[in-house]
Structure formats: structure tokens, C-alpha cells
Amino acid sequence: MPQVNGRFVPDMKSPRTPDNEEPAAERACDFRPVDKGFTKEMALAEAERCMDCKKPFCVDGCPVNINIPKFIEKIREEKFGEALDIIREDSMLPAICGRVCPQENQCEGKCIRGKKGDPVAIGQLERFLGDQPELASKPKMAPKNGKKVAVVGSGPSGITCAGELARNGFDVTVFEAFFTGGGVLVYGIPEFRLPKAVVKREIDGLEEMGVKFEYNSVVGRITDAEELFAEGYDAIYIATGAGLPKFLNVPGENLPNVFFANEYLTRVNLMKANRFPEYDTPTKHGKNVVVFGGGNVAMDAVRTAKRLGAERAIIAYRRTEDEMPARRAELHHAKAEGVEVMPLVAPLEFVKGEDGAVCAVRVQKMELGEPDASGRRRPVPIEGAVEEIPCDVAISAIGTNANPFAKMIGDIKLNKWGYIIADEDGRTSDPRIWAGGDIVTGAATVILAMGAGKTAAASITKALVG
């Protein structure tokens, strides 16, 4: 490792280490992981590129403030266990975040090397360490403090909060509506982006820390906040997410084989519909599939359809490719796998075929007008420009709304859209209840949900034990 006056000198000439991807033509036929992750040699080479800045803006870009230069320094020294321990001081889920976080807009987006070239591949280095959990030290656990906390929802926000509270000495029980833990990490993100074994490994780690999981438990239906308090819980953290689909509100939306993305992905990701009849969850394996939307969920849906045998898989978006909110990496992967991008179109009507199911969708061609409230140019219909696209499966991936069970959990204030109102520490109008993640912010990223869970855990700890 080159040094001058005892200080590390970065390799300023080395280009960014390319991702270690499976060939697109091969991976598009099954659910194998797209990215195989860095080898040791790749990780060491990439770590040499870090400038070890005196003012590390990358840390500011991380919603949970991981000490990025420090863990990269430990990689250079080949002290991988110590590097992983540094990450786990601030993030319980490095193997997950390394795969699905939008690093290009967060830590890597702030990397100084990115000003005049490619930033350091921080996400890949985090994943490299996260995939070696056996190297980490056992988490430091505070003595039991006699307090109990219920966490509602086992998505990224819920399990982060649960892990932090367990480390702080609380008895924690996570109530999960599904039959397995992970929330959106298992039902929403496909195997080719985030293997379920990785999520299970993180859940197992929480159980080893003493966190209890109650599955098939819909809080708001089978129990509520007052019953939980009566059972001895001292606080509740609500992290139910925002999984209620938004409607397109066009004729024919209720036809067979017109899906919402959450339903479609849940059938495949969680219920193994891709392996029917080995598993008894059916779904339509379309040959011509159109997905409406431009975010990461839309990319997940269309790439899943491709792997289920779609000969033509289309992303239809009402703005241009440049305005798509999806990660650039996901869009790149989708196009490499044969997905067709159809910009500047909006659905008008789903057409019924002779069998009663959808057979086509009529779309309105658009052009970009003046910017709207989001700052993006508003799509405006082109008069008379209507096209019909044949399809035997159509999927709506235009966003989600607040989980309706949130209002049934306890007497807490919601905003006009049904999201829970919480302060900067996650505390709601009931001082015994905290909330965070998508049920507060609306649909956002995994790492932002984790940040909310971490913040709420600190607030709960301060409120209950000082």
C-alpha cells in the first residue's frame, strides 16, 4: 500500500473496477443474481482508489452515516472483519444495502473522485464485506433493561429499529403480516437483484440477538396498540410500509391479466409462481408484456416478465428515459436483457380479447411541456396521436399509497393521504408510538427507511431508559 510520510496515497490513475455481472443473454432466462459481486482482488484494487479525504462527503451522503473511509482503509489492510464491524456500527444490513441502495445518488454521488471521473464503488465494497458475515464480531449488547418494544412490520425500517433496540437492551418482538420476514425486501425485490437467502441471513442474525418474530400477525386486525400496551409493551414502532397500489383509472383496468406490480411481484418473489405447478401459486406468463411506470418497481416487474418467457417486454413511460426515476443501473440492465423502452406514452384503455382477458392497450402519445411541481417537464397529450399495443399481460407500476392498516393500529394522527404524522425522531401524536419508513414518508429507498428505524430506536431508548 503506497504511503508518503506515513499517509496513504491513492491510485489516481486506476479506472473504476467494473461490476462483476453475468452475461445479459444468459441471466435474462432465469433468476440467477445479475451481479456476482467483487472478488477479493477486485475489492482490494477498488479500495486503492479511495482518496481518504480529510472531509469525507461520502459519509454525509449516507443516510445512516457509515464511516466509509475507515472501512475502506481496513479493506486496503485486508482486515475485512474489522471493516465489516465498522459498517455494522451504523448499518445492520450491509449485504442488502450494497445491492439495492441508490449509491449513485447518495454516498457515491458525493465522492470527490466522481467530480472528474468515476466515483469509488462504495456499494460494491460494502456488499463484498456484507457477504462475509462470519468475519464480523458479535454485536455488543447492552444489559437487559426490562423494557419491551413491539415493532410492526419486518421490512428494512422495522428490522433496523428492532436490531438497534435489541443492542440497547430491550426485549423486542416484531409482528409481521406475512409468513416470513423481510417485508418489501422479500415480496418486492426479485431474486436476481436480492437473493432471499441474503435477507434470511439478516433475519437469522436478529434472532440470534434475541429479537422475536411473530408471523401471520396483522396488527390493526388481530390486535391493536392498546392491547399491546396491556400485554406489557412500553412502546410501539410502526413500519408497515406503503404497499397499497395506485390505480391508473382507465377503462379495462379490472380485466384479467392486468396486474398491479406489487401483486405480480409478490406472486413470483414470495410465493414462487415462477415454479408453478411445483408451487401452487399461478400467474400469467405473458408473451407480450407492457409495464406502465418508470421507477425501480417497474424495472423489477418488466425484468421478471422477461424471465417468465416474455418475447416482447415493454416499459411504457409518460415522460422520456431521462426523467425516469429508476436507478440508471437498473435501466441499463433491463435494456441489456432485451427490454424495450417506450417513452412519452400514457394508457387510455385496456382492450378485452375474445377470451375476456386483456389483449391490447391503447396509449396516448405525449410530448413534454412546462415543468410541473416536481420540477420535471409535464407530459402533454398530442392531439389525435393514439396507438394500440398488443399485450396479454399489462402491469401498473406507477406508485403506491399508505398501508390502510396504519389507521387501525392506534389513535394516531394521519395526514390527508393516510400517512402517519411523525416528528423528526419518529414520534407520533401518541407519545408511546413511533413510526418510520414508507408509512411516514411515502415510497422511498431501503436506506432511508433504515435511517428512520435507527433514529426511532435512539429516540425510544432515550424516552424509556434515558
C-alpha positions in Angstrom: 0.0 0.0 0.0 1.8 3.2 -1.2 2.5 5.8 1.5 4.2 9.2 1.7 5.2 10.5 5.2 3.1 7.7 6.7 -0.1 8.7 4.8 -1.8 6.5 2.2 -1.5 7.7 -1.4 -4.5 6.7 -3.6 -4.2 5.2 -7.0 -5.4 8.2 -9.1 -4.8 6.5 -12.5 -6.7 3.3 -11.9 -10.2 3.3 -13.5 -13.2 2.2 -11.5 -13.4 -1.6 -11.2 -16.2 -2.9 -13.5 -19.1 -4.7 -11.9 -18.9 -8.5 -12.0 -22.0 -9.3 -14.0 -23.5 -12.4 -15.5 -23.9 -12.2 -19.4 -27.2 -10.5 -20.1 -28.4 -13.1 -22.6 -27.9 -15.9 -20.1 -29.2 -14.2 -16.9 -32.4 -13.0 -18.6 -33.6 -16.6 -18.9 -33.6 -17.4 -15.2 -33.5 -15.7 -11.7 -29.8 -16.0 -11.0 -28.2 -12.9 -9.5 -27.3 -10.4 -12.1 -24.2 -9.2 -10.2 -21.8 -11.7 -8.7 -20.1 -9.1 -6.5 -16.4 -8.2 -6.2 -13.8 -10.8 -5.6 -11.1 -10.1 -3.0 -8.7 -8.9 -5.8 -11.4 -6.6 -7.2 -12.2 -5.2 -3.7 -8.5 -4.5 -3.0 -8.0 -2.8 -6.3 -11.1 -0.6 -5.8 -10.1 0.3 -2.2 -6.8 1.7 -3.6 -8.8 4.3 -5.5 -10.3 5.9 -2.3 -8.7 9.3 -1.6 -9.2 9.0 2.2 -10.5 12.6 2.2 -10.0 14.8 5.3 -13.6 15.9 4.8 -15.4 12.7 3.6 -18.5 14.0 1.8 -19.4 10.4 1.1 -20.4 10.0 4.8 -22.7 13.0 4.5 -24.3 11.3 1.5 -25.1 8.1 3.5 -28.5 8.3 5.3 -27.1 6.3 8.2 -23.6 8.0 8.2 -21.4 4.9 7.8 -17.7 5.7 8.3 -16.9 4.9 4.7 -13.2 6.0 4.5 -12.5 4.0 7.7 -14.0 0.7 6.4 -12.3 1.2 3.0 -9.0 1.7 4.8 -9.5 -1.6 6.6 -10.1 -3.3 3.3 -6.8 -2.0 2.0 -5.2 -3.5 5.0 -7.0 -6.8 4.3 -8.7 -6.5 7.8 -12.1 -7.5 6.4 -13.6 -8.4 9.8 -12.7 -5.0 11.2 -14.1 -3.3 8.1 -17.4 -5.1 8.5 -17.5 -4.2 12.2 -17.2 -0.5 11.3 -20.1 -0.8 8.9 -22.3 -2.7 11.4 -21.9 0.1 13.9 -24.2 2.1 11.8 -26.0 -0.3 9.4 -27.4 -3.7 10.3 -27.9 -4.7 6.6 -24.7 -4.2 4.6 -25.3 -7.2 2.2 -28.7 -5.8 1.4 -27.7 -2.1 1.1 -24.7 -3.0 -1.0 -27.1 -4.5 -3.6 -30.1 -2.2 -3.6 -29.2 1.2 -2.3 -29.0 4.1 -4.9 -25.4 4.8 -4.2 -25.1 7.0 -7.2 -27.4 9.5 -5.5 -26.0 9.1 -2.0 -22.5 8.1 -0.9 -21.0 7.7 -4.4 -22.8 10.8 -5.6 -20.8 12.8 -3.0 -17.5 11.1 -3.7 -14.8 13.6 -4.6 -13.4 11.3 -7.3 -16.7 11.5 -9.1 -16.2 15.2 -9.8 -13.7 14.4 -12.6 -14.3 10.8 -13.2 -15.9 7.7 -11.8 -16.5 7.6 -8.0 -15.2 4.8 -5.8 -17.6 1.8 -6.0 -18.6 2.1 -2.3 -21.7 0.0 -2.7 -19.8 -2.9 -4.2 -17.2 -2.7 -1.4 -20.0 -2.7 1.2 -21.6 -5.7 -0.4 -18.2 -7.5 -0.5 -18.0 -7.2 3.2 -21.6 -7.9 3.9 -21.4 -11.2 2.1 -18.8 -12.4 4.6 -20.9 -12.1 7.9 -18.8 -14.8 9.6 -15.9 -12.3 9.7 -17.8 -9.8 11.9 -17.5 -9.7 15.7 -20.6 -10.5 17.7 -22.6 -7.3 18.3 -22.0 -5.5 21.6 -25.2 -5.9 23.6 -26.2 -3.7 26.5 -27.5 -5.3 29.6 -31.3 -6.1 29.6 -33.2 -3.0 30.8 -36.5 -4.7 31.5 -38.4 -2.7 28.8 -40.4 -4.3 25.9 -41.0 -2.8 22.4 -43.3 -4.0 19.7 -42.2 -3.4 16.1 -45.0 -3.6 13.5 -43.6 -4.7 10.1 -40.3 -6.5 9.3 -39.2 -4.5 6.3 -35.9 -2.6 6.3 -37.1 0.1 8.7 -38.7 -2.4 11.2 -35.8 -4.8 11.3 -33.3 -1.9 11.7 -35.2 -0.5 14.6 -35.5 -4.0 16.1 -31.8 -4.6 15.9 -30.8 -1.3 17.4 -33.2 -1.7 20.2 -32.0 -5.3 20.9 -28.4 -3.9 21.1 -29.7 -1.3 23.6 -31.0 -3.9 26.0 -34.7 -4.1 25.0 -36.9 -7.1 24.6 -38.2 -6.8 21.1 -41.0 -8.6 19.2 -41.5 -8.0 15.5 -45.1 -8.5 14.3 -45.2 -9.4 10.6 -48.3 -9.9 8.4 -46.6 -12.3 6.0 -45.4 -15.8 6.8 -41.7 -14.8 6.6 -39.6 -11.8 7.5 -38.2 -9.0 5.3 -41.2 -7.1 4.1 -40.6 -5.4 0.7 -37.1 -7.0 0.6 -38.7 -10.4 0.0 -42.0 -9.6 -1.7 -41.0 -6.6 -3.8 -37.3 -7.1 -4.9 -36.7 -10.1 -7.3 -34.2 -12.8 -6.6 -31.9 -11.6 -9.4 -31.4 -8.4 -7.5 -31.6 -9.5 -3.9 -31.4 -13.3 -3.1 -33.9 -14.3 -0.4 -31.1 -16.2 1.3 -29.3 -12.9 2.0 -32.5 -11.5 3.7 -33.0 -14.7 5.7 -29.4 -14.5 6.9 -30.1 -11.0 8.3 -33.3 -12.1 9.9 -31.5 -15.1 11.5 -28.9 -12.7 12.8 -31.5 -10.6 14.6 -33.0 -13.7 16.1 -29.5 -14.6 17.4 -29.6 -11.2 19.1 -32.8 -12.1 20.9 -35.4 -10.4 18.6 -38.6 -12.4 18.4 -40.7 -12.6 15.3 -44.5 -13.2 15.2 -45.5 -14.1 11.7 -49.0 -14.1 10.2 -49.8 -11.3 12.6 -51.7 -8.3 11.1 -51.6 -5.6 13.8 -54.7 -3.5 13.3 -56.8 -6.6 12.7 -55.9 -9.3 15.2 -54.6 -6.9 17.8 -54.0 -3.1 18.2 -51.9 -0.7 20.1 -53.9 -0.7 23.3 -53.9 -4.5 23.5 -50.1 -4.5 23.1 -49.7 -1.9 25.8 -52.0 -4.0 28.0 -49.7 -7.0 27.4 -46.7 -5.1 28.8 -45.1 -3.4 25.8 -43.7 0.0 26.7 -43.5 1.4 23.2 -44.5 0.6 19.6 -42.7 1.3 16.4 -44.9 1.2 13.2 -43.1 0.3 10.0 -45.9 -1.1 7.8 -44.7 0.4 4.6 -46.8 1.9 1.8 -48.0 -1.1 -0.2 -51.5 -0.1 -1.4 -51.3 0.3 -5.2 -52.2 3.4 -7.1 -54.7 3.0 -9.8 -54.3 4.1 -13.4 -58.0 4.9 -13.5 -58.6 3.9 -17.1 -61.2 1.6 -18.6 -60.4 -2.1 -18.6 -58.1 -1.9 -15.6 -60.0 -4.7 -13.9 -59.6 -7.1 -16.8 -57.9 -10.5 -16.2 -54.1 -10.3 -16.6 -53.9 -6.6 -15.8 -51.8 -6.7 -12.6 -50.6 -4.2 -10.1 -46.8 -4.5 -9.7 -46.9 -5.4 -6.0 -49.3 -8.3 -6.7 -47.4 -9.5 -9.7 -44.0 -9.4 -7.9 -45.4 -10.9 -4.7 -46.7 -13.9 -6.5 -43.3 -14.5 -8.0 -40.8 -13.3 -5.4 -42.6 -14.6 -2.3 -45.0 -17.3 -3.5 -42.8 -18.8 -6.3 -45.3 -18.5 -9.1 -42.4 -18.8 -11.5 -42.2 -22.5 -10.4 -45.9 -23.4 -10.9 -47.1 -26.2 -10.5 -44.2 -27.2 -8.2 -45.6 -24.4 -6.0 -49.4 -23.8 -6.2 -49.4 -20.1 -6.9 -50.3 -19.4 -10.5 -49.6 -16.3 -12.6 -49.9 -15.5 -16.2 -46.7 -16.0 -18.2 -47.2 -13.4 -20.9 -45.6 -13.4 -24.3 -46.3 -9.6 -24.9 -46.0 -7.7 -21.6 -46.4 -3.9 -21.1 -45.4 -2.3 -17.8 -46.5 1.3 -17.0 -44.1 3.3 -14.9 -40.5 4.4 -14.8 -39.2 3.5 -11.3 -37.3 0.6 -9.8 -40.5 -1.3 -9.2 -41.4 -1.0 -12.9 -37.9 -2.3 -13.8 -38.3 -5.2 -11.4 -41.7 -6.1 -12.9 -40.6 -6.0 -16.6 -37.4 -7.9 -16.0 -39.4 -10.5 -14.1 -41.8 -10.8 -17.0 -38.8 -11.3 -19.3 -37.6 -14.2 -17.1 -41.1 -15.7 -17.2 -40.8 -16.0 -21.0 -42.0 -12.7 -22.5 -40.9 -12.4 -26.1 -41.6 -8.7 -26.1 -41.3 -6.8 -22.7 -42.0 -3.1 -22.8 -41.6 -0.3 -20.3 -44.1 2.4 -21.2 -43.5 5.8 -19.5 -45.2 9.1 -19.9 -42.0 11.1 -19.9 -38.7 10.4 -21.6 -36.0 8.0 -20.5 -34.0 10.9 -18.9 -36.8 11.6 -16.5 -37.3 8.0 -15.3 -36.7 7.8 -11.5 -35.3 4.3 -11.7 -31.6 3.7 -11.0 -29.5 4.1 -14.1 -28.0 0.7 -13.4 -31.5 -1.0 -13.4 -32.4 0.7 -16.6 -29.1 -0.4 -18.2 -29.6 -4.0 -17.0 -33.2 -4.0 -18.3 -32.2 -2.8 -21.8 -29.2 -5.2 -21.9 -31.7 -8.1 -21.2 -33.9 -7.1 -24.1 -36.5 -4.8 -22.5 -37.9 -2.2 -24.9 -38.4 1.3 -23.6 -41.4 3.2 -25.0 -41.2 6.8 -23.8 -43.9 9.5 -23.9 -47.0 7.3 -23.8 -49.8 7.1 -21.3 -52.5 4.4 -21.1 -56.0 5.3 -22.3 -57.8 1.9 -22.2 -57.1 -1.8 -21.8 -58.8 -3.8 -24.6 -60.7 -7.0 -23.9 -60.0 -10.0 -26.1 -62.3 -12.8 -27.2 -61.4 -14.8 -24.0 -62.4 -11.9 -21.8 -58.8 -11.1 -20.8 -56.7 -8.1 -21.9 -55.4 -8.4 -25.4 -54.1 -4.9 -26.0 -53.7 -1.4 -24.5 -54.5 1.9 -26.3 -52.0 4.6 -25.4 -51.9 8.3 -25.9 -48.7 9.7 -27.3 -47.3 12.6 -25.3 -44.8 15.5 -25.5 -43.1 17.4 -22.8 -44.5 20.8 -21.8 -43.6 23.2 -19.0 -42.2 21.9 -15.7 -44.7 20.7 -13.0 -44.5 20.9 -9.2 -41.8 18.2 -9.2 -39.5 20.3 -11.5 -39.9 17.8 -14.3 -41.5 18.8 -17.6 -45.1 17.9 -17.6 -46.2 15.3 -20.2 -48.9 16.8 -22.6 -51.1 14.7 -24.9 -50.5 15.1 -28.7 -54.0 15.5 -30.2 -55.1 12.5 -32.3 -51.9 10.5 -31.6 -53.2 7.2 -30.3 -51.6 3.8 -30.7 -52.7 0.3 -29.8 -50.1 -2.1 -28.4 -50.9 -5.9 -28.3 -50.4 -7.4 -24.9 -51.5 -10.5 -23.0 -50.2 -9.1 -19.7 -50.2 -5.5 -18.5 -48.7 -4.3 -15.2 -49.3 -1.0 -13.4 -46.2 0.2 -11.5 -47.0 3.9 -11.1 -46.5 4.0 -7.3 -48.2 3.1 -4.0 -50.3 4.6 -1.3 -50.2 4.3 2.5 -50.9 0.9 4.1 -54.6 1.2 5.3 -53.9 -0.9 8.4 -51.9 2.1 9.8 -55.0 3.9 10.9 -56.3 0.8 12.6 -53.3 0.2 14.9 -53.8 3.1 17.3 -55.3 6.5 17.8 -52.6 8.5 16.0 -52.8 11.4 13.6 -52.5 10.8 9.8 -52.1 13.3 7.0 -54.7 13.7 4.2 -53.1 10.9 2.2 -53.3 8.4 5.1 -49.6 8.5 6.1 -48.6 8.7 9.7 -47.6 12.1 11.0 -44.3 11.8 13.0 -41.7 14.2 14.2 -38.0 14.1 13.2 -37.4 11.4 15.8 -40.3 9.3 14.5 -42.6 10.1 17.4 -46.3 10.2 16.6 -49.2 12.1 18.3 -49.4 9.3 20.8 -46.1 9.6 22.8 -45.9 5.9 23.3 -45.9 5.2 19.5 -43.2 5.9 17.0 -43.3 5.3 13.2 -41.0 5.5 10.2 -40.2 4.4 6.7 -42.6 4.5 3.8 -45.7 4.7 6.1 -44.4 8.2 7.1 -42.5 9.4 4.0 -44.3 7.6 1.2 -42.4 5.2 -1.0 -38.7 5.8 -0.7 -35.4 3.9 -0.6 -34.3 1.0 1.6 -31.6 3.0 3.2 -33.8 6.0 4.1 -36.3 3.5 5.7 -33.3 2.1 7.7 -32.3 5.6 8.7 -35.8 6.2 10.1 -35.6 2.9 12.1 -32.3 3.8 13.5 -33.4 7.3 14.5 -36.6 6.0 16.1 -34.6 3.4 18.1 -32.4 6.1 19.5 -35.5 8.2 20.4 -37.2 5.2 22.0 -34.1 4.4 24.0 -33.8 8.0 25.3 -37.5 8.1 26.2 -37.7 4.8 28.1 -34.3 4.5 29.7 -32.6 7.8 29.3 
